[in-house]
Amino acid sequence: MTPNKPIFVTQPTLPPLEEFVPYLEKIWESKWLTNAGPFHQELESALAAYLGVEHLALFANGTIALVTALQTLRISGEVITTPYSFVATSHALLWNNIRPVFSDIDQTGNLDPNKIEAAITPQTTAILPVHCYGNPCDIESIQRIADTYGLKVIYDAAHAFGVRQRGLSLLKQGDLSILSFHATKVFTTFEGGAIVCQDAKTKQRIDYLKNFGFADEVTVMAPGINGKMNELQAAFGLLQLKHIDRAIARRLSIDATYREALRGVRGITFIPVSPETTPNGSYFPVLVGERYPLSRDALYQRLRDNGIFARRYFYPLISDMPMYRGLPSAAASNLPVSKHMADQVLCLPIYPDLPEMSLDLIIDLVRTAK
């Protein structure tokens, strides 16, 4: 049975409108719409406390946060990164006139530490890994490499809101971590993002850079950008934060249902997650192998024909896109695991308001394919 409306990979969970109205009334009364207003300041503090970090700077979106993070650390030359990500990861490098150097991933979907050192050159200044699907990178190995070669580490943690490893926030690793609060993410402010940093001095530089470089009315400290989060976004974030634990719990329940129902289906495998990780249920990727009755693309179409808009996330690889495929590191021979995963991956819908009937339909469509 096809659902009455399309089922996408992820959808924002909207709290009752009446809960948002008091926030709107306060904004209208204060007439403070942007420029680090009271809700902005409150959300920065509330998120830092919830995520277990000391310094967090809000942004209008995660891409501007990525671009600004590179500016913050004055990164130049070459940066080693993954081809298996959303394009914003590499686009942020190009916007800073930095050359991406692609390195292959391992079975977790994250940069393979065993491949990173071979990609380092005298021009390398940083590593930009992604905690893909919220699955933690091998942070110890990556930091060891960075320390050996004097490199900065900036984590694209767009999928990793609230993820912990061995009880500690994943966002405290590296020099900076970048969050996205896009409407499709676990925690959303419509659009939005943040940079998590390790000290107050770096936080101050980030705050200058996201507001055109202004330190006061007449002093501009750096060639900054307009990356500020407005009061409407911040207010919505505060409201979302009240419901986030329930939302994550529901995501993890759906994740468990998928795993139980699809475990043992011939040709369907899951990306491994470390038992030391406290996940957030941000995505549910499966790999559609040769033993499955249908190709990955045929299963994608079967779901789509039944109103289920699964996503081949991430396909194609960033390294296959026109602005990157000419790079020596983009060669398919350099990225065999990335290519293999991109050709097999399919992300199934997972979000708190996913109806049980729709969940059952998705599972049935996967299990009964011939």
Helices and strands as residue ranges (DSSP letters): E 7-8, H 17-30, H 38-51, E 55-59, H 62-72, E 78-81, H 88-95, E 99-102, H 113-116, G 117-119, E 124-128, G 132-134, H 139-149, E 152-156, E 164-165, E 168-169, G 170-172, E 176-180, E 193-197, H 200-209, H 231-262, E 268-270, E 277-278, E 284-288, H 296-305, E 308-309, G 318-320, G 328-330, G 332-334, H 336-344, E 345-348, H 356-367
